[in-house]
Amino acid sequence: MSVSDSETSSHGGEYKMFRQVTRDRILYEMIKASHSKESRSMWKVLIMDRVTMKVISHSCKMADITDQGVSLVEQVFKRRQPMPGMDVVYFVQPTDENLALFMHDMTGRTPMYKKAFVYFSSPIPKDFIGRIKADTTVIPRIGGLSEMNLEYFPIENQVFVTDHERALEELYGDDADTTPEYDVCLREMAIRVATVFASLKEFPNVRYRVKPTDGSVETTFRELVPKKLALAIWEYIKSYQHTIPNFPQSETCELLIVDRSVDLVAPVIHEWTYDAMCHDLVDLDGNKYTMEVPNKSGGAPERKDFLLEDHDPVWLEMRHLHIADASERLSDKMDTLMSTNKVAQLQQKDKSELSTRDIQQMVQAMPAFNEQKEKLSLHVEIAGKINKVIAEEGLRDLGQIEQDLVFGDAGNKELLEFLEEYEDHNVENRLRLMMIYALADPEKFEGDQGAKLMELADLTPQSMIFINNMRLLEGPPKPKKPEPSGGFLKGKKKATTALRKDKQGEEETWALFRFFPVLEELLEKIDKNEMPKDEYECINESESSSSGRPAGPGGRTGRGGGQIRSRRKAAQTKSDDGHSSDSVVKNATVDLKHLGQRIFVFIIGGATRSELRICHKLTAKLKREIVLGSTSIDDPPNYITKVKMLSFSGYGC
């Protein structure tokens, strides 16, 4: 019995993308490797808890697990039927409750399973081994005991979450740092982020955002959250150098830790890609869409669930396109299918004209045709719904004023003119617009001016509380500038400071495709080693300075801070299913043989669809795999609900 970890390195041999590494560890390092010689059955049982169940469901399919010899999947906390002739794989968190349940299963004269292979999702407490060894009946029944160090949720090929939906409330609410939830949230988050690096065997340069200050304003506990998380992650990763075989001893990648304050516009502005519009304007259940399809028996249409996921090639092709572009392409694809497909052509013929050979061809080709038509019909229907909402709610005009405010092309005068003419009564759209304006020109919301703006926008006075909640995430108010005479309602000047500047060398092909999240600029600066040190501190550099260790050859650091270890490049390998194949990168024409060191970014408080899009875009552009992590992925309605639930005081409400 030994405590071990992954022998699979991401630095040598074949280059595997983030999600594929996760999937392969679960299937091959854990499930396939767990089999005893004593077992009479080729099948085994897989037991998980609530957290690890979600880890596996996001990483691989049930068919993948079955292929590795799992005949039954159980939950550790539920009553289970004994299987004394079969081996069992436990994949659970290292909690006292889970340990007690495992010991109960395997102790005594008649254990529930033949041989147990136990994998903990994160580092185990020091007393666990002693507690297991104390029961002499359990020891011989354990085939293996390992720290799997895999406790994150890979929701996409290059995206993971730690599943902390209430992170904003638990870390940034009033007096949050005095609550037990604050410490629990930070600790769990640090463990789960750290296990990403354990899985990939990456040792990162760890940077975190600090708020520049002139010393006149005291640093708040909210501003210290990224630093606290970074330091906690650092301690776990440093421990891996002693506990995980072949873990790198020098830096191999970059990790940037920020919170939602780095970009408060991205969660509320209307993002015009197909992906973002699906999650913003369409009634989805997570990534599930329900559509009526023809009944195969010829009866009334039946409802069928579809998942907007990486294994859907149409979704992969369309998701990061402008909604107008996606709509055109979907229409063209459907027209092409119906005009060129053999089955479609035969269906248009009179039945009396069909030969026996025609009918045979139709029968043989019908399943593939129906599947292709069904997939296209799904996305044509969704795009149609999106375009209908855009027209009904006047989102083109709303989107234009949003982006004009962000880029400094509109100010108070233009906003007031828009509010006078805007006829849509969607309260949330108006609130999102005012949130953007509060970020673009915060002085217009001081004193009773905010209340007047709420009235002009046809919003309740309570909306000002929501806006102040959002602004407090940004930090203490900046010193007020002298206000021009005449008051803000009569002012005609545009915003003097733009929240964004147009990117050089990138043409705007479609209207309202101008906006980009701050994350894009940060990732490009990391790639160029141009991160401002007064805003982003590097733990590795501090560690080198305090220990006297040289940062690198000639006293210089590698790309981005610490001494960087080179990565062997390897040929791309073919995959056998939609999860393991990196369809996203293939779609972006990225050559896996020439990908450089990974860049990880973790956003506390929720990431957005625009930030997800940028990570895929820059993976192709920079030829470095960009992995986005966050406490959750938030669409505008979810984010606004979370901001509304925050309880802040003492900020001009």
C-alpha positions as CSV (number, residue, x, y, z in Angstrom):
1,M,0.0,0.0,0.0
2,S,1.5,3.3,-1.0
3,V,0.6,6.9,-1.6
4,S,1.5,7.8,-5.1
5,D,0.5,10.1,-7.9
6,S,0.5,10.5,-11.6
7,E,3.4,9.2,-13.6
8,T,2.1,10.9,-16.7
9,S,4.1,14.0,-17.6
10,S,2.8,16.7,-19.9
11,H,6.3,17.9,-20.6
12,G,7.7,15.0,-22.5
13,G,6.2,12.7,-25.1
14,E,3.0,13.5,-26.8
15,Y,1.4,16.9,-26.1
16,K,-2.1,16.5,-24.7
17,M,-4.6,19.3,-24.3
18,F,-5.9,20.1,-20.8
19,R,-9.2,18.2,-20.8
20,Q,-7.7,15.2,-22.5
21,V,-5.1,14.9,-19.7
22,T,-7.9,14.9,-17.2
23,R,-9.9,12.3,-19.0
24,D,-6.9,10.0,-19.5
25,R,-5.9,10.1,-15.9
26,I,-9.4,9.1,-14.8
27,L,-9.7,6.3,-17.4
28,Y,-6.2,4.8,-17.5
29,E,-4.3,5.9,-14.4
30,M,-7.2,5.3,-12.1
31,I,-9.9,2.9,-13.4
32,K,-8.0,0.7,-15.9
33,A,-5.1,0.3,-13.5
34,S,-7.3,-0.9,-10.6
35,H,-7.6,-4.7,-10.9
36,S,-6.5,-7.4,-8.6
37,K,-5.3,-10.9,-9.5
38,E,-7.6,-12.4,-6.9
39,S,-10.8,-11.1,-8.5
40,R,-12.9,-13.7,-10.4
41,S,-14.7,-11.0,-12.4
42,M,-13.4,-8.7,-15.1
43,W,-15.8,-6.1,-14.0
44,K,-15.5,-3.6,-11.1
45,V,-17.6,-1.1,-9.1
46,L,-16.9,2.6,-9.1
47,I,-17.9,4.6,-6.0
48,M,-17.8,8.4,-5.8
49,D,-19.1,11.2,-3.7
50,R,-21.0,14.3,-4.9
51,V,-17.9,16.3,-5.8
52,T,-16.0,13.5,-7.6
53,M,-19.2,12.4,-9.4
54,K,-19.2,15.9,-11.0
55,V,-15.5,15.7,-11.8
56,I,-16.0,12.5,-13.8
57,S,-19.2,13.6,-15.5
58,H,-17.4,16.7,-16.8
59,S,-14.4,14.7,-17.9
60,C,-15.7,11.6,-19.7
61,K,-18.7,9.7,-20.8
62,M,-20.4,6.7,-19.2
63,A,-19.4,4.6,-22.2
64,D,-15.7,5.5,-21.6
65,I,-16.0,4.2,-18.0
66,T,-17.7,1.0,-19.1
67,D,-15.0,0.3,-21.6
68,Q,-12.5,0.2,-18.7
69,G,-14.4,-2.5,-16.9
70,V,-16.9,-0.6,-14.7
71,S,-20.2,-2.4,-14.6
72,L,-21.8,-0.3,-11.7
73,V,-21.4,3.3,-10.6
74,E,-22.5,4.0,-7.0
75,Q,-22.5,7.0,-4.6
76,V,-20.6,6.4,-1.4
77,F,-23.3,7.9,0.9
78,K,-26.1,5.8,-0.4
79,R,-27.1,2.3,0.7
80,R,-25.4,-0.3,-1.6
81,Q,-25.7,-4.0,-2.5
82,P,-22.7,-6.0,-1.4
83,M,-20.5,-7.3,-4.3
84,P,-18.0,-9.5,-2.5
85,G,-16.7,-11.1,-5.7
86,M,-15.9,-7.8,-7.4
87,D,-13.1,-5.2,-7.0
88,V,-14.1,-1.7,-6.2
89,V,-12.6,1.7,-7.1
90,Y,-13.2,4.5,-4.6
91,F,-12.7,8.1,-6.0
92,V,-13.7,10.4,-3.2
93,Q,-12.6,13.5,-1.3
94,P,-10.4,13.0,1.8
95,T,-13.1,13.7,4.3
96,D,-13.7,12.1,7.7
97,E,-17.2,11.0,6.5
98,N,-15.8,9.3,3.3
99,L,-13.1,7.6,5.2
100,A,-15.6,6.2,7.8
101,L,-17.9,4.9,5.0
102,F,-14.9,3.2,3.2
103,M,-13.8,1.6,6.4
104,H,-17.3,0.4,7.2
105,D,-17.5,-1.2,3.7
106,M,-14.2,-3.1,4.0
107,T,-13.9,-4.0,7.6
108,G,-15.1,-7.1,9.5
109,R,-15.5,-10.7,8.4
110,T,-17.6,-10.0,5.3
111,P,-16.5,-6.9,3.4
112,M,-18.8,-5.5,0.6
113,Y,-16.1,-5.9,-2.1
114,K,-13.2,-8.2,-2.9
115,K,-10.4,-5.6,-3.2
116,A,-10.5,-1.9,-2.8
117,F,-8.5,0.7,-4.8
118,V,-8.8,4.1,-3.1
119,Y,-8.1,7.4,-4.9
120,F,-8.4,10.6,-3.0
121,S,-9.2,13.7,-5.1
122,S,-6.8,16.0,-3.1
123,P,-4.0,15.6,-0.4
124,I,-5.0,13.5,2.6
125,P,-4.8,14.6,6.2
126,K,-1.7,13.3,8.0
127,D,-3.7,11.0,10.3
128,F,-5.6,9.1,7.5
129,I,-2.9,6.4,7.0
130,G,-2.7,5.7,10.7
131,R,-6.5,5.4,11.0
132,I,-6.6,2.9,8.1
133,K,-3.7,0.9,9.5
134,A,-5.4,0.7,12.9
135,D,-7.9,-1.8,11.4
136,T,-6.0,-4.9,10.6
137,T,-8.9,-6.5,8.7
138,V,-9.0,-3.6,6.2
139,I,-5.2,-3.6,5.2
140,P,-5.1,-6.8,3.2
141,R,-8.2,-5.8,1.3
142,I,-6.7,-2.6,-0.1
143,G,-5.2,-3.0,-3.5
144,G,-3.9,0.5,-3.7
145,L,-4.2,3.9,-2.0
146,S,-3.3,7.1,-3.9
147,E,-3.7,10.8,-3.9
148,M,-5.2,11.3,-7.3
149,N,-5.0,15.1,-6.9
150,L,-7.9,15.8,-9.3
151,E,-10.7,18.0,-7.9
152,Y,-11.6,20.5,-10.6
153,F,-14.4,20.4,-13.2
154,P,-13.3,20.6,-16.9
155,I,-16.5,22.0,-18.4
156,E,-14.8,22.6,-21.8
157,N,-11.6,21.6,-23.5
158,Q,-9.7,24.6,-22.2
159,V,-12.0,25.7,-19.3
160,F,-12.5,24.5,-15.7
161,V,-14.4,25.7,-12.7
162,T,-14.0,25.1,-9.0
163,D,-17.8,25.2,-8.5
164,H,-18.0,28.1,-6.1
165,E,-21.2,29.7,-7.3
166,R,-21.4,31.9,-4.2
167,A,-17.8,33.1,-4.3
168,L,-18.8,36.8,-4.7
169,E,-21.0,36.6,-1.6
170,E,-18.7,34.5,0.5
171,L,-15.5,36.5,-0.3
172,Y,-16.7,40.0,-1.0
173,G,-19.9,40.6,1.0
174,D,-20.0,42.8,4.0
175,D,-17.7,41.5,6.7
176,A,-17.2,38.3,4.7
177,D,-13.7,37.9,6.0
178,T,-15.1,37.3,9.5
179,T,-17.2,34.4,8.5
180,P,-16.3,30.7,8.4
181,E,-17.5,30.5,4.8
182,Y,-14.7,32.9,3.8
183,D,-12.0,30.5,4.9
184,V,-13.7,27.4,3.6
185,C,-14.3,29.0,0.2
186,L,-10.6,30.1,-0.1
187,R,-9.2,26.8,1.0
188,E,-11.4,24.7,-1.3
189,M,-10.7,27.0,-4.2
190,A,-6.9,26.8,-3.6
191,I,-7.0,23.0,-3.4
192,R,-9.0,22.6,-6.6
193,V,-6.9,25.0,-8.6
194,A,-3.7,23.4,-7.3
195,T,-4.8,20.0,-8.4
196,V,-4.9,21.3,-12.0
197,F,-1.2,21.7,-11.8
198,A,-0.8,18.3,-10.2
199,S,-2.7,16.6,-13.0
200,L,-0.7,18.3,-15.8
201,K,2.6,18.2,-13.8
202,E,3.1,21.9,-14.4
203,F,5.0,24.3,-12.0
204,P,3.7,27.8,-12.7
205,N,5.0,31.3,-12.3
206,V,2.2,32.5,-10.0
207,R,1.1,36.1,-10.4
208,Y,-1.8,37.9,-8.7
209,R,-3.4,41.3,-9.2
210,V,-2.8,44.0,-6.6
211,K,-4.6,47.3,-6.6
212,P,-2.3,50.2,-7.1
213,T,-2.6,52.8,-4.2
214,D,-0.9,56.0,-3.3
215,G,-1.2,55.2,0.4
216,S,-4.1,57.5,1.0
217,V,-6.6,54.7,1.1
218,E,-6.3,51.7,3.3
219,T,-6.3,48.3,1.5
220,T,-9.6,46.5,2.1
221,F,-10.0,42.7,2.7
222,R,-11.7,42.4,-0.7
223,E,-8.5,43.7,-2.4
224,L,-6.4,41.0,-0.6
225,V,-8.5,38.0,-1.9
226,P,-6.3,37.4,-5.0
227,K,-3.2,37.5,-2.9
228,K,-4.5,35.1,-0.3
229,L,-5.7,32.7,-2.9
230,A,-2.3,32.9,-4.8
231,L,-0.3,32.2,-1.6
232,A,-2.5,29.2,-0.7
233,I,-2.2,27.7,-4.2
234,W,1.6,28.3,-4.1
235,E,1.9,26.3,-0.8
236,Y,0.1,23.3,-2.3
237,I,2.1,23.4,-5.5
238,K,5.4,23.7,-3.7
239,S,4.4,20.6,-1.6
240,Y,3.9,18.7,-4.9
241,Q,7.6,19.0,-5.6
242,H,8.2,16.7,-2.7
243,T,5.2,14.4,-2.9
244,I,4.6,13.8,-6.6
245,P,7.1,11.8,-8.6
246,N,8.7,13.7,-11.5
247,F,7.0,17.0,-10.6
248,P,9.0,19.9,-12.1
249,Q,11.4,21.7,-9.9
250,S,11.5,24.9,-12.1
251,E,8.8,26.9,-13.8
252,T,7.1,25.4,-16.8
253,C,4.0,27.7,-17.3
254,E,2.2,30.9,-16.3
255,L,-0.6,31.3,-13.8
256,L,-2.4,34.7,-13.4
257,I,-4.9,35.1,-10.6
258,V,-7.4,38.0,-10.8
259,D,-10.9,38.7,-9.5
260,R,-14.0,40.1,-11.1
261,S,-12.9,43.7,-10.4
262,V,-10.3,43.4,-13.2
263,D,-13.2,43.9,-15.7
264,L,-16.6,44.7,-14.5
265,V,-17.9,45.6,-18.0
266,A,-17.5,42.1,-19.5
267,P,-20.2,40.4,-17.3
268,V,-23.0,42.9,-18.1
269,I,-22.4,44.1,-21.7
270,H,-24.2,42.3,-24.5
271,E,-21.7,40.0,-26.2
272,W,-22.7,39.3,-29.8
273,T,-21.3,35.9,-30.4
274,Y,-23.6,32.9,-31.0
275,D,-22.4,31.2,-27.8
276,A,-22.9,34.3,-25.6
277,M,-26.3,35.1,-27.2
278,C,-27.5,31.5,-26.6
279,H,-26.8,31.7,-22.9
280,D,-27.9,35.3,-22.5
281,L,-31.2,35.3,-24.6
282,V,-32.3,31.7,-25.0
283,D,-34.0,29.6,-22.3
284,L,-31.2,27.0,-21.7
285,D,-30.9,24.6,-18.8
286,G,-27.1,24.9,-18.4
287,N,-26.0,23.9,-21.9
288,K,-29.1,21.8,-22.6
289,Y,-31.7,23.0,-25.1
290,T,-35.0,21.2,-25.6
291,M,-36.6,21.1,-29.1
292,E,-39.5,19.3,-30.8
293,V,-38.5,16.7,-33.4
294,P,-40.5,14.6,-35.7
295,N,-41.8,11.4,-34.2
296,K,-40.2,8.3,-35.8
297,S,-43.5,6.5,-35.5
298,G,-45.3,9.2,-37.4
299,G,-47.3,10.5,-34.4
300,A,-47.2,14.0,-32.8
301,P,-43.7,15.6,-32.5
302,E,-41.7,14.6,-29.5
303,R,-39.4,16.7,-27.3
304,K,-35.7,16.0,-27.3
305,D,-32.8,17.4,-25.3
306,F,-29.7,18.6,-27.1
307,L,-26.4,19.5,-25.5
308,L,-24.4,22.5,-26.8
309,E,-21.0,20.9,-26.3
310,D,-17.6,20.3,-27.9
311,H,-18.7,17.1,-29.6
312,D,-21.2,19.0,-31.8
313,P,-19.3,20.1,-34.9
314,V,-21.9,22.7,-35.8
315,W,-21.7,24.2,-32.4
316,L,-17.9,24.3,-32.5
317,E,-17.9,26.0,-35.9
318,M,-20.5,28.7,-35.0
319,R,-20.1,29.5,-31.3
320,H,-17.5,32.2,-31.5
321,L,-18.9,33.8,-34.6
322,H,-21.0,37.0,-34.6
323,I,-24.7,36.1,-34.4
324,A,-25.3,37.6,-37.9
325,D,-22.5,35.6,-39.4
326,A,-23.6,32.4,-37.7
327,S,-27.2,32.9,-38.9
328,E,-26.1,33.4,-42.5
329,R,-23.8,30.3,-42.4
330,L,-26.5,28.1,-40.8
331,S,-29.0,29.2,-43.5
332,D,-26.5,28.4,-46.2
333,K,-25.7,25.0,-44.7
334,M,-29.3,24.0,-44.6
335,D,-29.9,25.2,-48.1
336,T,-26.9,23.2,-49.3
337,L,-28.0,20.1,-47.5
338,M,-31.5,20.2,-48.9
339,S,-30.3,20.9,-52.4
340,T,-27.3,18.6,-52.7
341,N,-28.0,15.6,-50.4
342,K,-29.2,12.5,-52.3
343,V,-31.9,11.7,-49.7
344,A,-33.3,15.2,-49.9
345,Q,-33.4,15.1,-53.7
346,L,-35.1,11.7,-53.7
347,Q,-37.7,12.9,-51.1
348,Q,-38.7,15.6,-53.5
349,K,-39.5,13.2,-56.2
350,D,-43.0,11.7,-56.8
351,K,-43.1,8.3,-55.1
352,S,-44.2,6.7,-58.4
353,E,-40.9,7.8,-60.0
354,L,-38.7,6.1,-57.4
355,S,-37.0,2.9,-58.4
356,T,-36.2,0.0,-56.1
357,R,-32.5,1.2,-56.2
358,D,-33.6,4.7,-55.2
359,I,-35.6,3.4,-52.2
360,Q,-32.6,1.2,-51.1
361,Q,-30.3,4.2,-51.3
362,M,-32.8,6.3,-49.3
363,V,-33.1,3.7,-46.6
364,Q,-29.3,3.3,-46.3
365,A,-28.6,7.0,-46.2
366,M,-31.6,8.1,-44.2
367,P,-30.1,7.8,-40.7
368,A,-27.1,10.0,-41.5
369,F,-29.2,12.5,-43.3
370,N,-31.7,12.8,-40.5
371,E,-28.9,13.2,-38.0
372,Q,-27.3,16.0,-40.0
373,K,-30.6,17.7,-40.7
374,E,-31.6,17.5,-37.0
375,K,-28.3,19.1,-35.9
376,L,-28.7,21.9,-38.4
377,S,-32.3,22.4,-37.5
378,L,-31.4,22.7,-33.8
379,H,-29.0,25.6,-34.5
380,V,-31.3,27.2,-37.1
381,E,-34.1,27.2,-34.5
382,I,-31.9,28.7,-31.8
383,A,-30.4,31.4,-34.1
384,G,-34.0,32.2,-35.1
385,K,-35.0,32.7,-31.5
386,I,-32.0,34.9,-30.8
387,N,-32.7,37.1,-33.8
388,K,-36.3,37.5,-32.8
389,V,-35.3,38.7,-29.3
390,I,-32.8,41.1,-30.8
391,A,-35.5,42.6,-32.9
392,E,-38.2,42.7,-30.2
393,E,-36.0,44.2,-27.5
394,G,-34.2,46.7,-29.8
395,L,-30.8,45.2,-28.8
396,R,-29.0,46.6,-31.8
397,D,-29.5,50.1,-30.7
398,L,-28.9,49.2,-27.1
399,G,-25.7,47.3,-28.0
400,Q,-24.5,50.4,-29.9
401,I,-24.9,52.8,-27.0
402,E,-23.3,50.2,-24.7
403,Q,-20.2,50.0,-26.8
404,D,-20.0,53.7,-27.5
405,L,-20.0,54.3,-23.7
406,V,-17.2,51.7,-23.2
407,F,-15.0,53.2,-26.0
408,G,-15.6,56.8,-25.0
409,D,-17.7,57.7,-28.1
410,A,-20.8,58.6,-26.1
411,G,-21.4,60.3,-22.9
412,N,-24.2,61.9,-20.9
413,K,-25.9,63.6,-23.8
414,E,-26.0,60.5,-26.0
415,L,-27.2,58.4,-23.1
416,L,-30.1,60.7,-22.2
417,E,-31.2,60.9,-25.9
418,F,-31.2,57.1,-26.1
419,L,-33.2,56.7,-22.9
420,E,-35.8,59.1,-24.2
421,E,-36.2,57.1,-27.4
422,Y,-35.7,53.5,-26.1
423,E,-39.1,51.8,-26.0
424,D,-38.3,48.4,-24.7
425,H,-39.5,47.7,-21.1
426,N,-36.9,45.0,-20.3
427,V,-35.8,46.2,-16.8
428,E,-32.6,44.1,-16.9
429,N,-31.4,45.6,-20.2
430,R,-31.8,49.1,-18.7
431,L,-30.0,48.1,-15.5
432,R,-27.1,46.6,-17.5
433,L,-26.8,49.8,-19.5
434,M,-26.7,51.9,-16.3
435,M,-24.1,49.6,-14.8
436,I,-21.9,50.2,-17.8
437,Y,-22.4,54.0,-17.6
438,A,-21.6,53.9,-13.9
439,L,-18.3,52.3,-14.7
440,A,-17.6,54.7,-17.7
441,D,-18.5,57.9,-15.8
442,P,-18.8,57.1,-12.0
443,E,-19.0,60.8,-11.1
444,K,-22.5,61.0,-12.6
445,F,-23.7,58.6,-9.9
446,E,-22.5,60.6,-6.8
447,G,-25.0,62.0,-4.4
448,D,-28.6,62.3,-5.7
449,Q,-27.5,62.2,-9.3
450,G,-27.7,58.4,-9.4
451,A,-31.3,58.5,-8.2
452,K,-32.1,60.9,-11.0
453,L,-30.5,58.7,-13.6
454,M,-32.5,55.7,-12.3
455,E,-35.7,57.7,-12.7
456,L,-34.7,58.7,-16.3
457,A,-34.0,55.0,-17.1
458,D,-37.3,54.0,-15.7
459,L,-35.7,52.0,-12.9
460,T,-36.6,51.7,-9.2
461,P,-34.5,53.5,-6.6
462,Q,-33.3,50.0,-5.4
463,S,-31.4,49.7,-8.7
464,M,-28.9,52.2,-7.4
465,I,-28.1,49.7,-4.6
466,F,-27.3,47.1,-7.2
467,I,-25.0,49.5,-9.0
468,N,-23.3,50.4,-5.8
469,N,-22.8,46.7,-5.1
470,M,-21.0,46.3,-8.4
471,R,-18.9,49.4,-7.9
472,L,-17.7,48.3,-4.5
473,L,-16.2,45.2,-6.2
474,E,-14.0,47.6,-8.0
475,G,-12.6,49.0,-4.7
476,P,-12.9,52.3,-2.8
477,P,-14.3,55.3,-4.8
478,K,-11.7,57.4,-6.5
479,P,-11.3,61.1,-5.5
480,K,-14.0,63.2,-7.1
481,K,-13.0,65.7,-9.8
482,P,-14.4,69.2,-9.8
483,E,-17.8,69.1,-11.6
484,P,-18.4,71.6,-14.4
485,S,-21.0,74.2,-13.7
486,G,-24.5,73.4,-14.7
487,G,-24.8,69.9,-13.2
488,F,-24.6,66.6,-15.1
489,L,-28.1,66.6,-16.5
490,K,-27.3,69.6,-18.7
491,G,-23.8,68.5,-19.6
492,K,-23.1,67.7,-23.2
493,K,-19.5,66.5,-23.1
494,K,-18.6,62.9,-23.9
495,A,-16.8,60.7,-21.5
496,T,-13.2,61.8,-21.2
497,T,-11.8,58.4,-20.2
498,A,-12.6,55.4,-22.3
499,L,-12.8,52.0,-20.6
500,R,-11.4,50.4,-23.8
501,K,-9.3,51.6,-26.8
502,D,-9.8,50.0,-30.2
503,K,-7.2,47.3,-30.9
504,Q,-4.7,48.1,-33.6
505,G,-4.6,45.9,-36.6
506,E,-7.9,44.2,-36.1
507,E,-10.8,45.2,-38.4
508,E,-14.4,45.1,-37.2
509,T,-16.1,42.9,-39.8
510,W,-19.5,42.9,-38.2
511,A,-21.4,45.7,-36.3
512,L,-21.1,45.5,-32.5
513,F,-18.1,43.2,-32.7
514,R,-15.9,45.9,-31.3
515,F,-15.9,45.0,-27.6
516,F,-13.1,42.8,-26.1
517,P,-12.5,41.9,-22.4
518,V,-9.5,43.2,-20.5
519,L,-8.3,39.6,-20.3
520,E,-7.2,39.7,-23.9
521,E,-4.7,42.5,-23.2
522,L,-3.4,40.8,-20.1
523,L,-2.8,37.5,-21.8
524,E,-0.9,39.2,-24.6
525,K,1.2,41.0,-22.0
526,I,2.0,37.8,-20.3
527,D,3.1,36.3,-23.6
528,K,5.4,39.3,-24.2
529,N,6.7,39.3,-20.6
530,E,5.3,42.9,-20.2
531,M,3.1,42.5,-17.1
532,P,3.4,45.7,-15.0
533,K,5.0,44.6,-11.7
534,D,3.3,47.3,-9.7
535,E,-0.1,45.8,-10.6
536,Y,0.8,42.1,-10.8
537,E,3.1,40.6,-8.3
538,C,5.0,37.3,-8.9
539,I,5.3,34.9,-5.9
540,N,8.2,33.1,-7.6
541,E,10.3,36.3,-7.8
542,S,9.6,37.1,-4.1
543,E,10.6,33.5,-3.2
544,S,13.8,33.9,-5.2
545,S,14.7,37.2,-3.6
546,S,14.0,36.0,0.0
547,S,15.9,32.8,-0.5
548,G,18.8,34.3,-2.4
549,R,18.2,31.9,-5.3
550,P,19.1,33.4,-8.7
551,A,16.1,34.0,-10.9
552,G,17.8,32.6,-14.0
553,P,20.9,32.8,-16.2
554,G,22.6,36.1,-15.8
555,G,20.3,37.0,-12.9
556,R,17.3,37.4,-15.3
557,T,14.1,35.5,-15.1
558,G,12.6,33.4,-17.9
559,R,9.4,34.3,-19.7
560,G,7.3,36.1,-17.2
561,G,9.2,35.8,-13.9
562,G,10.8,32.5,-12.9
563,Q,13.3,30.2,-14.5
564,I,11.4,28.5,-17.3
565,R,11.8,24.8,-18.1
566,S,11.6,23.9,-21.8
567,R,8.9,21.6,-23.0
568,R,9.5,18.9,-25.6
569,K,7.1,19.2,-28.5
570,A,5.3,16.1,-29.8
571,A,3.1,15.0,-32.6
572,Q,-0.6,15.3,-32.3
573,T,-2.4,12.1,-31.5
574,K,-5.8,11.0,-32.8
575,S,-8.6,10.7,-30.4
576,D,-11.5,8.3,-30.3
577,D,-14.4,10.6,-29.1
578,G,-15.7,14.1,-28.9
579,H,-14.4,14.6,-25.4
580,S,-10.8,13.6,-25.9
581,S,-10.3,15.1,-29.4
582,D,-9.4,18.7,-29.2
583,S,-12.0,19.9,-31.7
584,V,-11.8,23.4,-30.6
585,V,-8.1,23.7,-31.4
586,K,-8.5,21.8,-34.6
587,N,-11.2,24.2,-35.6
588,A,-8.9,27.1,-34.9
589,T,-6.1,25.5,-37.0
590,V,-3.6,25.2,-34.1
591,D,-0.7,22.9,-34.7
592,L,-0.3,20.9,-31.5
593,K,3.3,20.1,-32.4
594,H,4.3,23.7,-32.0
595,L,2.3,24.8,-28.9
596,G,4.5,26.6,-26.4
597,Q,4.2,26.8,-22.6
598,R,0.7,26.9,-21.2
599,I,-0.9,30.1,-19.8
600,F,-3.5,29.6,-17.0
601,V,-5.7,32.4,-15.8
602,F,-8.1,32.0,-12.8
603,I,-10.9,34.6,-12.2
604,I,-12.4,34.8,-8.8
605,G,-16.1,35.7,-8.9
606,G,-17.1,34.2,-12.3
607,A,-15.8,34.2,-15.9
608,T,-17.7,35.3,-19.0
609,R,-18.4,34.0,-22.4
610,S,-16.3,36.7,-24.0
611,E,-13.3,35.7,-21.8
612,L,-13.8,32.1,-22.8
613,R,-13.8,33.2,-26.5
614,I,-10.6,35.1,-26.0
615,C,-8.8,32.1,-24.6
616,H,-9.6,30.0,-27.7
617,K,-8.7,32.9,-30.0
618,L,-5.3,33.5,-28.3
619,T,-4.5,29.8,-28.2
620,A,-4.4,30.0,-32.0
621,K,-2.7,33.4,-32.2
622,L,0.0,33.0,-29.6
623,K,0.5,29.2,-30.2
624,R,0.2,28.6,-26.5
625,E,-2.7,26.7,-24.9
626,I,-4.7,29.2,-22.8
627,V,-6.6,27.5,-19.9
628,L,-9.3,29.5,-18.3
629,G,-10.4,28.7,-14.7
630,S,-12.9,30.4,-12.5
631,T,-15.2,29.9,-9.6
632,S,-18.1,29.6,-12.2
633,I,-19.1,30.7,-15.7
634,D,-21.6,33.4,-15.4
635,D,-24.0,34.7,-18.1
636,P,-25.3,38.2,-17.5
637,P,-28.6,37.2,-15.8
638,N,-26.7,35.0,-13.4
639,Y,-24.1,37.6,-12.6
640,I,-26.6,40.4,-12.0
641,T,-28.6,38.1,-9.6
642,K,-25.3,37.5,-7.7
643,V,-24.6,41.2,-7.6
644,K,-28.1,41.9,-6.3
645,M,-27.7,39.4,-3.5
646,L,-24.5,41.1,-2.2
647,S,-24.9,42.9,1.0
648,F,-22.7,46.0,1.0
649,S,-23.0,49.0,3.3
650,G,-21.5,52.4,3.6
651,Y,-21.1,53.3,-0.1
652,G,-23.4,56.2,-0.9
653,C,-26.6,54.1,-1.3
